[in-house]
């Protein structure tokens, strides 16, 4: 795919995450942002899918509690695996998104 289409896909995913984190009445943390969970339509418009690991929380909550790690190796944020790095928040999805964009730009997988 060319750079304009990759940019459109990356921007669409970012807008989807922004909606999940800020646009809904209840904040939705996905916890498994990766290429396999992004669906593309015929116009390469991305749709975030697979909410099996997602967690809902109030918008006022900046940190959420978790019993165990969630996500896919290669995309999972460090604070999810190692608790002493800080609390788990919507920023964990942003980390996963960044890893995915890095793959898009580099043209290879990180796993």
Steps between C-alpha positions, in 0.01 A plus 500: 500500500614854432577765761172694451294186569717401798457852637122478454493166682718625789291816538175301493624267774607799711155655460339170599712482815421862581130416479540198729700700753320837488190486279292240683309564823711223655871474414587176321854362529561247224823335629564311173571753226689314227472455121282188529239703691473776241255433219516695172206566271523531121619863537768403757299665780609323822264359762623394844373149580527217757404649834552172687767645732346847523416664830253780562560768762373842596657794318616646832715192569853553375634162617315167490556182700584171333549149635741388230666606175279555194609533140731349243877475537664757278219751550439485875605808699781448755289624793252217441770237547715672764289669768786716640505709179175678583126457479307357208290752307377586150864581426561125474288499183702795369821299552354208304391740226855639484645151460255435218589827323868411537427175317314687226787744445772236527321247283561206734352347814649553845426148628 
